Amino acid sequence: MTIKKPELTQLEKDSLLNREFTIGSDLVEINLTDDAIILDIFYEKNTTISSSIEAVEKGYDLARKNIIRNKILEIGDDKSFIGTISDAASYAIDNITMDTLALSNSADSSYKKERISLFEKLHGVNSFANAVIKSQEWFDKRVSKEIILPIDNKGVERVFNDLATRGHAVASILKG
């Protein structure tokens, strides 16, 4: 995997000759041992530059992140990742809604009291009652098909398969 070098205009190339690559204050001549991106400029391995050690370390890190991001984009484009995230969020919201309604309708128990207490500590006094109202509205609109989500067309099995496939692929890249 290679990082595409940015195309520089002649003016940019000329200005690089006099540019100081400083993040810290001590400049040294450094022969790069890996690709680096320093002050938004790509440098190939074995290039000698005048820079601070801190800038080079940050440049190595940025280049590594760029390589990882490019590998992740081989799995799917931004829009397909957004779709997968949307599917997961839709499934989660549907289930949180159903859990809220089921908890509201269940018999009193120590679990129910503690769960409502924790919810209201996080969201404010009497906020659970509002959550129940909003959950019921959401659920009713989902049942009546007033709200239709992509998961309704894809199906839960396909959504889970997509999440597992993409999640595993991204985790494998991050693991290295």
Biotite code that builds the C-alpha atoms (Angstrom):
import biotite.structure as struc

atoms = struc.array([
    struc.Atom([0.000, 0.000, 0.000], chain_id="A", res_id=1, res_name="MET", atom_name="CA", element="C"),
    struc.Atom([1.449, 3.360, -0.971], chain_id="A", res_id=2, res_name="THR", atom_name="CA", element="C"),
    struc.Atom([0.279, 6.808, -0.081], chain_id="A", res_id=3, res_name="ILE", atom_name="CA", element="C"),
    struc.Atom([-0.335, 9.064, -3.035], chain_id="A", res_id=4, res_name="LYS", atom_name="CA", element="C"),
    struc.Atom([2.001, 12.021, -3.019], chain_id="A", res_id=5, res_name="LYS", atom_name="CA", element="C"),
    struc.Atom([0.251, 15.364, -3.317], chain_id="A", res_id=6, res_name="PRO", atom_name="CA", element="C"),
    struc.Atom([0.797, 17.200, -6.566], chain_id="A", res_id=7, res_name="GLU", atom_name="CA", element="C"),
    struc.Atom([2.688, 20.413, -5.838], chain_id="A", res_id=8, res_name="LEU", atom_name="CA", element="C"),
    struc.Atom([2.706, 23.546, -7.949], chain_id="A", res_id=9, res_name="THR", atom_name="CA", element="C"),
    struc.Atom([6.064, 25.082, -8.854], chain_id="A", res_id=10, res_name="GLN", atom_name="CA", element="C"),
    struc.Atom([5.388, 27.894, -6.390], chain_id="A", res_id=11, res_name="LEU", atom_name="CA", element="C"),
    struc.Atom([4.835, 25.348, -3.616], chain_id="A", res_id=12, res_name="GLU", atom_name="CA", element="C"),
    struc.Atom([7.998, 23.468, -4.613], chain_id="A", res_id=13, res_name="LYS", atom_name="CA", element="C"),
    struc.Atom([10.007, 26.699, -4.570], chain_id="A", res_id=14, res_name="ASP", atom_name="CA", element="C"),
    struc.Atom([8.631, 27.704, -1.176], chain_id="A", res_id=15, res_name="SER", atom_name="CA", element="C"),
    struc.Atom([9.651, 24.343, 0.305], chain_id="A", res_id=16, res_name="LEU", atom_name="CA", element="C"),
    struc.Atom([13.305, 25.229, -0.133], chain_id="A", res_id=17, res_name="LEU", atom_name="CA", element="C"),
    struc.Atom([13.032, 27.939, 2.536], chain_id="A", res_id=18, res_name="ASN", atom_name="CA", element="C"),
    struc.Atom([10.413, 26.332, 4.767], chain_id="A", res_id=19, res_name="ARG", atom_name="CA", element="C"),
    struc.Atom([11.315, 25.293, 8.287], chain_id="A", res_id=20, res_name="GLU", atom_name="CA", element="C"),
    struc.Atom([9.602, 22.170, 9.547], chain_id="A", res_id=21, res_name="PHE", atom_name="CA", element="C"),
    struc.Atom([9.241, 23.076, 13.190], chain_id="A", res_id=22, res_name="THR", atom_name="CA", element="C"),
    struc.Atom([7.033, 21.760, 15.898], chain_id="A", res_id=23, res_name="ILE", atom_name="CA", element="C"),
    struc.Atom([9.731, 21.864, 18.555], chain_id="A", res_id=24, res_name="GLY", atom_name="CA", element="C"),
    struc.Atom([12.569, 24.324, 18.461], chain_id="A", res_id=25, res_name="SER", atom_name="CA", element="C"),
    struc.Atom([15.623, 22.165, 17.663], chain_id="A", res_id=26, res_name="ASP", atom_name="CA", element="C"),
    struc.Atom([16.144, 21.508, 13.947], chain_id="A", res_id=27, res_name="LEU", atom_name="CA", element="C"),
    struc.Atom([18.288, 18.594, 12.863], chain_id="A", res_id=28, res_name="VAL", atom_name="CA", element="C"),
    struc.Atom([19.097, 16.896, 9.575], chain_id="A", res_id=29, res_name="GLU", atom_name="CA", element="C"),
    struc.Atom([17.091, 13.686, 9.588], chain_id="A", res_id=30, res_name="ILE", atom_name="CA", element="C"),
    struc.Atom([17.135, 10.836, 7.093], chain_id="A", res_id=31, res_name="ASN", atom_name="CA", element="C"),
    struc.Atom([13.587, 9.479, 7.247], chain_id="A", res_id=32, res_name="LEU", atom_name="CA", element="C"),
    struc.Atom([13.439, 5.779, 8.072], chain_id="A", res_id=33, res_name="THR", atom_name="CA", element="C"),
    struc.Atom([9.822, 5.527, 6.924], chain_id="A", res_id=34, res_name="ASP", atom_name="CA", element="C"),
    struc.Atom([7.297, 7.501, 4.896], chain_id="A", res_id=35, res_name="ASP", atom_name="CA", element="C"),
    struc.Atom([6.140, 10.627, 6.741], chain_id="A", res_id=36, res_name="ALA", atom_name="CA", element="C"),
    struc.Atom([3.666, 13.483, 6.358], chain_id="A", res_id=37, res_name="ILE", atom_name="CA", element="C"),
    struc.Atom([5.061, 16.662, 7.878], chain_id="A", res_id=38, res_name="ILE", atom_name="CA", element="C"),
    struc.Atom([3.125, 19.917, 7.718], chain_id="A", res_id=39, res_name="LEU", atom_name="CA", element="C"),
    struc.Atom([0.798, 18.325, 5.135], chain_id="A", res_id=40, res_name="ASP", atom_name="CA", element="C"),
    struc.Atom([3.672, 17.353, 2.839], chain_id="A", res_id=41, res_name="ILE", atom_name="CA", element="C"),
    struc.Atom([4.420, 13.727, 1.980], chain_id="A", res_id=42, res_name="PHE", atom_name="CA", element="C"),
    struc.Atom([8.044, 12.542, 2.245], chain_id="A", res_id=43, res_name="TYR", atom_name="CA", element="C"),
    struc.Atom([9.234, 9.128, 1.136], chain_id="A", res_id=44, res_name="GLU", atom_name="CA", element="C"),
    struc.Atom([11.429, 6.882, 3.229], chain_id="A", res_id=45, res_name="LYS", atom_name="CA", element="C"),
    struc.Atom([15.166, 7.743, 2.944], chain_id="A", res_id=46, res_name="ASN", atom_name="CA", element="C"),
    struc.Atom([14.507, 11.434, 2.245], chain_id="A", res_id=47, res_name="THR", atom_name="CA", element="C"),
    struc.Atom([16.750, 13.795, 4.226], chain_id="A", res_id=48, res_name="THR", atom_name="CA", element="C"),
    struc.Atom([15.015, 16.833, 5.671], chain_id="A", res_id=49, res_name="ILE", atom_name="CA", element="C"),
    struc.Atom([15.735, 19.561, 8.180], chain_id="A", res_id=50, res_name="SER", atom_name="CA", element="C"),
    struc.Atom([13.155, 19.225, 10.900], chain_id="A", res_id=51, res_name="SER", atom_name="CA", element="C"),
    struc.Atom([12.526, 18.773, 14.585], chain_id="A", res_id=52, res_name="SER", atom_name="CA", element="C"),
    struc.Atom([12.437, 15.235, 15.931], chain_id="A", res_id=53, res_name="ILE", atom_name="CA", element="C"),
    struc.Atom([8.926, 15.895, 17.263], chain_id="A", res_id=54, res_name="GLU", atom_name="CA", element="C"),
    struc.Atom([7.697, 16.864, 13.789], chain_id="A", res_id=55, res_name="ALA", atom_name="CA", element="C"),
    struc.Atom([9.183, 13.724, 12.260], chain_id="A", res_id=56, res_name="VAL", atom_name="CA", element="C"),
    struc.Atom([7.630, 11.485, 14.927], chain_id="A", res_id=57, res_name="GLU", atom_name="CA", element="C"),
    struc.Atom([4.243, 13.091, 14.314], chain_id="A", res_id=58, res_name="LYS", atom_name="CA", element="C"),
    struc.Atom([4.835, 12.737, 10.565], chain_id="A", res_id=59, res_name="GLY", atom_name="CA", element="C"),
    struc.Atom([5.545, 9.010, 10.872], chain_id="A", res_id=60, res_name="TYR", atom_name="CA", element="C"),
    struc.Atom([2.373, 8.589, 12.924], chain_id="A", res_id=61, res_name="ASP", atom_name="CA", element="C"),
    struc.Atom([0.273, 10.537, 10.424], chain_id="A", res_id=62, res_name="LEU", atom_name="CA", element="C"),
    struc.Atom([1.646, 8.498, 7.502], chain_id="A", res_id=63, res_name="ALA", atom_name="CA", element="C"),
    struc.Atom([0.863, 5.224, 9.351], chain_id="A", res_id=64, res_name="ARG", atom_name="CA", element="C"),
    struc.Atom([-2.694, 6.413, 10.038], chain_id="A", res_id=65, res_name="LYS", atom_name="CA", element="C"),
    struc.Atom([-3.075, 7.381, 6.382], chain_id="A", res_id=66, res_name="ASN", atom_name="CA", element="C"),
    struc.Atom([-1.968, 3.895, 5.298], chain_id="A", res_id=67, res_name="ILE", atom_name="CA", element="C"),
    struc.Atom([-4.505, 2.299, 7.681], chain_id="A", res_id=68, res_name="ILE", atom_name="CA", element="C"),
    struc.Atom([-7.287, 4.584, 6.463], chain_id="A", res_id=69, res_name="ARG", atom_name="CA", element="C"),
    struc.Atom([-6.495, 3.721, 2.838], chain_id="A", res_id=70, res_name="ASN", atom_name="CA", element="C"),
    struc.Atom([-6.617, 0.010, 3.651], chain_id="A", res_id=71, res_name="LYS", atom_name="CA", element="C"),
    struc.Atom([-9.974, 0.472, 5.376], chain_id="A", res_id=72, res_name="ILE", atom_name="CA", element="C"),
    struc.Atom([-11.298, 2.283, 2.296], chain_id="A", res_id=73, res_name="LEU", atom_name="CA", element="C"),
    struc.Atom([-10.476, -0.848, 0.284], chain_id="A", res_id=74, res_name="GLU", atom_name="CA", element="C"),
    struc.Atom([-13.192, -2.621, 2.316], chain_id="A", res_id=75, res_name="ILE", atom_name="CA", element="C"),
    struc.Atom([-15.812, -0.074, 1.305], chain_id="A", res_id=76, res_name="GLY", atom_name="CA", element="C"),
    struc.Atom([-16.289, 3.589, 0.546], chain_id="A", res_id=77, res_name="ASP", atom_name="CA", element="C"),
    struc.Atom([-17.448, 6.214, 3.034], chain_id="A", res_id=78, res_name="ASP", atom_name="CA", element="C"),
    struc.Atom([-21.090, 5.939, 1.950], chain_id="A", res_id=79, res_name="LYS", atom_name="CA", element="C"),
    struc.Atom([-21.220, 2.178, 2.437], chain_id="A", res_id=80, res_name="SER", atom_name="CA", element="C"),
    struc.Atom([-19.699, 2.569, 5.914], chain_id="A", res_id=81, res_name="PHE", atom_name="CA", element="C"),
    struc.Atom([-22.328, 5.196, 6.733], chain_id="A", res_id=82, res_name="ILE", atom_name="CA", element="C"),
    struc.Atom([-24.993, 2.753, 5.572], chain_id="A", res_id=83, res_name="GLY", atom_name="CA", element="C"),
    struc.Atom([-23.634, 0.016, 7.827], chain_id="A", res_id=84, res_name="THR", atom_name="CA", element="C"),
    struc.Atom([-23.532, 2.403, 10.795], chain_id="A", res_id=85, res_name="ILE", atom_name="CA", element="C"),
    struc.Atom([-27.074, 3.545, 10.015], chain_id="A", res_id=86, res_name="SER", atom_name="CA", element="C"),
    struc.Atom([-28.265, -0.065, 9.957], chain_id="A", res_id=87, res_name="ASP", atom_name="CA", element="C"),
    struc.Atom([-26.644, -0.753, 13.320], chain_id="A", res_id=88, res_name="ALA", atom_name="CA", element="C"),
    struc.Atom([-28.103, 2.434, 14.845], chain_id="A", res_id=89, res_name="ALA", atom_name="CA", element="C"),
    struc.Atom([-31.577, 1.590, 13.493], chain_id="A", res_id=90, res_name="SER", atom_name="CA", element="C"),
    struc.Atom([-31.442, -1.867, 15.006], chain_id="A", res_id=91, res_name="TYR", atom_name="CA", element="C"),
    struc.Atom([-30.187, -0.465, 18.320], chain_id="A", res_id=92, res_name="ALA", atom_name="CA", element="C"),
    struc.Atom([-32.852, 2.271, 18.486], chain_id="A", res_id=93, res_name="ILE", atom_name="CA", element="C"),
    struc.Atom([-35.618, -0.201, 17.708], chain_id="A", res_id=94, res_name="ASP", atom_name="CA", element="C"),
    struc.Atom([-34.410, -2.495, 20.475], chain_id="A", res_id=95, res_name="ASN", atom_name="CA", element="C"),
    struc.Atom([-33.866, 0.270, 23.022], chain_id="A", res_id=96, res_name="ILE", atom_name="CA", element="C"),
    struc.Atom([-37.390, 1.482, 22.258], chain_id="A", res_id=97, res_name="THR", atom_name="CA", element="C"),
    struc.Atom([-38.833, -1.983, 22.820], chain_id="A", res_id=98, res_name="MET", atom_name="CA", element="C"),
    struc.Atom([-36.800, -2.442, 26.018], chain_id="A", res_id=99, res_name="ASP", atom_name="CA", element="C"),
    struc.Atom([-38.012, 0.917, 27.349], chain_id="A", res_id=100, res_name="THR", atom_name="CA", element="C"),
    struc.Atom([-41.629, 0.013, 26.644], chain_id="A", res_id=101, res_name="LEU", atom_name="CA", element="C"),
    struc.Atom([-41.258, -3.483, 28.102], chain_id="A", res_id=102, res_name="ALA", atom_name="CA", element="C"),
    struc.Atom([-39.636, -2.085, 31.237], chain_id="A", res_id=103, res_name="LEU", atom_name="CA", element="C"),
    struc.Atom([-42.373, 0.519, 31.589], chain_id="A", res_id=104, res_name="SER", atom_name="CA", element="C"),
    struc.Atom([-45.090, -2.123, 31.244], chain_id="A", res_id=105, res_name="ASN", atom_name="CA", element="C"),
    struc.Atom([-43.471, -4.721, 33.486], chain_id="A", res_id=106, res_name="SER", atom_name="CA", element="C"),
    struc.Atom([-44.380, -5.369, 37.103], chain_id="A", res_id=107, res_name="ALA", atom_name="CA", element="C"),
    struc.Atom([-42.479, -3.432, 39.731], chain_id="A", res_id=108, res_name="ASP", atom_name="CA", element="C"),
    struc.Atom([-39.216, -5.063, 40.673], chain_id="A", res_id=109, res_name="SER", atom_name="CA", element="C"),
    struc.Atom([-35.909, -4.055, 42.177], chain_id="A", res_id=110, res_name="SER", atom_name="CA", element="C"),
    struc.Atom([-34.396, -4.179, 38.664], chain_id="A", res_id=111, res_name="TYR", atom_name="CA", element="C"),
    struc.Atom([-37.066, -1.858, 37.255], chain_id="A", res_id=112, res_name="LYS", atom_name="CA", element="C"),
    struc.Atom([-36.635, 0.646, 40.097], chain_id="A", res_id=113, res_name="LYS", atom_name="CA", element="C"),
    struc.Atom([-32.847, 0.625, 39.768], chain_id="A", res_id=114, res_name="GLU", atom_name="CA", element="C"),
    struc.Atom([-32.939, 0.933, 35.983], chain_id="A", res_id=115, res_name="ARG", atom_name="CA", element="C"),
    struc.Atom([-35.306, 3.917, 36.100], chain_id="A", res_id=116, res_name="ILE", atom_name="CA", element="C"),
    struc.Atom([-33.241, 5.468, 38.894], chain_id="A", res_id=117, res_name="SER", atom_name="CA", element="C"),
    struc.Atom([-30.044, 5.175, 36.827], chain_id="A", res_id=118, res_name="LEU", atom_name="CA", element="C"),
    struc.Atom([-31.793, 6.594, 33.752], chain_id="A", res_id=119, res_name="PHE", atom_name="CA", element="C"),
    struc.Atom([-33.018, 9.604, 35.695], chain_id="A", res_id=120, res_name="GLU", atom_name="CA", element="C"),
    struc.Atom([-29.619, 10.195, 37.308], chain_id="A", res_id=121, res_name="LYS", atom_name="CA", element="C"),
    struc.Atom([-28.225, 10.462, 33.810], chain_id="A", res_id=122, res_name="LEU", atom_name="CA", element="C"),
    struc.Atom([-31.079, 12.353, 32.102], chain_id="A", res_id=123, res_name="HIS", atom_name="CA", element="C"),
    struc.Atom([-32.883, 14.166, 34.919], chain_id="A", res_id=124, res_name="GLY", atom_name="CA", element="C"),
    struc.Atom([-35.824, 13.698, 37.251], chain_id="A", res_id=125, res_name="VAL", atom_name="CA", element="C"),
    struc.Atom([-38.964, 12.287, 35.585], chain_id="A", res_id=126, res_name="ASN", atom_name="CA", element="C"),
    struc.Atom([-37.079, 11.870, 32.292], chain_id="A", res_id=127, res_name="SER", atom_name="CA", element="C"),
    struc.Atom([-38.004, 8.186, 32.067], chain_id="A", res_id=128, res_name="PHE", atom_name="CA", element="C"),
    struc.Atom([-41.675, 9.067, 31.624], chain_id="A", res_id=129, res_name="ALA", atom_name="CA", element="C"),
    struc.Atom([-40.742, 11.229, 28.628], chain_id="A", res_id=130, res_name="ASN", atom_name="CA", element="C"),
    struc.Atom([-38.572, 8.429, 27.243], chain_id="A", res_id=131, res_name="ALA", atom_name="CA", element="C"),
    struc.Atom([-41.557, 6.084, 27.443], chain_id="A", res_id=132, res_name="VAL", atom_name="CA", element="C"),
    struc.Atom([-43.716, 8.569, 25.503], chain_id="A", res_id=133, res_name="ILE", atom_name="CA", element="C"),
    struc.Atom([-41.039, 9.030, 22.811], chain_id="A", res_id=134, res_name="LYS", atom_name="CA", element="C"),
    struc.Atom([-40.447, 5.273, 22.648], chain_id="A", res_id=135, res_name="SER", atom_name="CA", element="C"),
    struc.Atom([-44.149, 4.615, 22.169], chain_id="A", res_id=136, res_name="GLN", atom_name="CA", element="C"),
    struc.Atom([-44.316, 7.235, 19.399], chain_id="A", res_id=137, res_name="GLU", atom_name="CA", element="C"),
    struc.Atom([-41.316, 5.687, 17.660], chain_id="A", res_id=138, res_name="TRP", atom_name="CA", element="C"),
    struc.Atom([-42.667, 2.156, 18.021], chain_id="A", res_id=139, res_name="PHE", atom_name="CA", element="C"),
    struc.Atom([-46.116, 3.106, 16.715], chain_id="A", res_id=140, res_name="ASP", atom_name="CA", element="C"),
    struc.Atom([-44.610, 4.863, 13.678], chain_id="A", res_id=141, res_name="LYS", atom_name="CA", element="C"),
    struc.Atom([-42.374, 1.879, 12.966], chain_id="A", res_id=142, res_name="ARG", atom_name="CA", element="C"),
    struc.Atom([-45.292, -0.563, 13.209], chain_id="A", res_id=143, res_name="VAL", atom_name="CA", element="C"),
    struc.Atom([-47.524, 1.609, 10.978], chain_id="A", res_id=144, res_name="SER", atom_name="CA", element="C"),
    struc.Atom([-44.632, 2.035, 8.487], chain_id="A", res_id=145, res_name="LYS", atom_name="CA", element="C"),
    struc.Atom([-44.736, 5.809, 8.916], chain_id="A", res_id=146, res_name="GLU", atom_name="CA", element="C"),
    struc.Atom([-41.024, 5.407, 9.618], chain_id="A", res_id=147, res_name="ILE", atom_name="CA", element="C"),
    struc.Atom([-39.294, 2.975, 7.265], chain_id="A", res_id=148, res_name="ILE", atom_name="CA", element="C"),
    struc.Atom([-35.594, 2.282, 7.615], chain_id="A", res_id=149, res_name="LEU", atom_name="CA", element="C"),
    struc.Atom([-33.120, 0.475, 5.359], chain_id="A", res_id=150, res_name="PRO", atom_name="CA", element="C"),
    struc.Atom([-33.033, -2.430, 7.823], chain_id="A", res_id=151, res_name="ILE", atom_name="CA", element="C"),
    struc.Atom([-36.676, -3.087, 6.901], chain_id="A", res_id=152, res_name="ASP", atom_name="CA", element="C"),
    struc.Atom([-35.626, -3.792, 3.318], chain_id="A", res_id=153, res_name="ASN", atom_name="CA", element="C"),
    struc.Atom([-32.350, -5.564, 4.054], chain_id="A", res_id=154, res_name="LYS", atom_name="CA", element="C"),
    struc.Atom([-33.532, -7.719, 6.914], chain_id="A", res_id=155, res_name="GLY", atom_name="CA", element="C"),
    struc.Atom([-31.856, -8.335, 10.244], chain_id="A", res_id=156, res_name="VAL", atom_name="CA", element="C"),
    struc.Atom([-29.772, -11.285, 9.006], chain_id="A", res_id=157, res_name="GLU", atom_name="CA", element="C"),
    struc.Atom([-28.153, -9.256, 6.211], chain_id="A", res_id=158, res_name="ARG", atom_name="CA", element="C"),
    struc.Atom([-27.525, -6.329, 8.567], chain_id="A", res_id=159, res_name="VAL", atom_name="CA", element="C"),
    struc.Atom([-25.786, -8.609, 11.072], chain_id="A", res_id=160, res_name="PHE", atom_name="CA", element="C"),
    struc.Atom([-23.740, -10.246, 8.309], chain_id="A", res_id=161, res_name="ASN", atom_name="CA", element="C"),
    struc.Atom([-22.661, -6.826, 6.986], chain_id="A", res_id=162, res_name="ASP", atom_name="CA", element="C"),
    struc.Atom([-21.721, -5.651, 10.489], chain_id="A", res_id=163, res_name="LEU", atom_name="CA", element="C"),
    struc.Atom([-19.746, -8.815, 11.172], chain_id="A", res_id=164, res_name="ALA", atom_name="CA", element="C"),
    struc.Atom([-17.946, -8.760, 7.820], chain_id="A", res_id=165, res_name="THR", atom_name="CA", element="C"),
    struc.Atom([-17.004, -5.078, 7.926], chain_id="A", res_id=166, res_name="ARG", atom_name="CA", element="C"),
    struc.Atom([-16.221, -5.073, 11.625], chain_id="A", res_id=167, res_name="GLY", atom_name="CA", element="C"),
    struc.Atom([-13.949, -8.099, 11.289], chain_id="A", res_id=168, res_name="HIS", atom_name="CA", element="C"),
    struc.Atom([-12.171, -6.636, 8.252], chain_id="A", res_id=169, res_name="ALA", atom_name="CA", element="C"),
    struc.Atom([-11.518, -3.298, 9.971], chain_id="A", res_id=170, res_name="VAL", atom_name="CA", element="C"),
    struc.Atom([-10.376, -5.017, 13.197], chain_id="A", res_id=171, res_name="ALA", atom_name="CA", element="C"),
    struc.Atom([-7.952, -7.164, 11.169], chain_id="A", res_id=172, res_name="SER", atom_name="CA", element="C"),
    struc.Atom([-6.446, -4.061, 9.576], chain_id="A", res_id=173, res_name="ILE", atom_name="CA", element="C"),
    struc.Atom([-6.117, -2.293, 12.940], chain_id="A", res_id=174, res_name="LEU", atom_name="CA", element="C"),
    struc.Atom([-4.544, -5.379, 14.490], chain_id="A", res_id=175, res_name="LYS", atom_name="CA", element="C"),
    struc.Atom([-1.927, -5.280, 11.759], chain_id="A", res_id=176, res_name="GLY", atom_name="CA", element="C"),
])
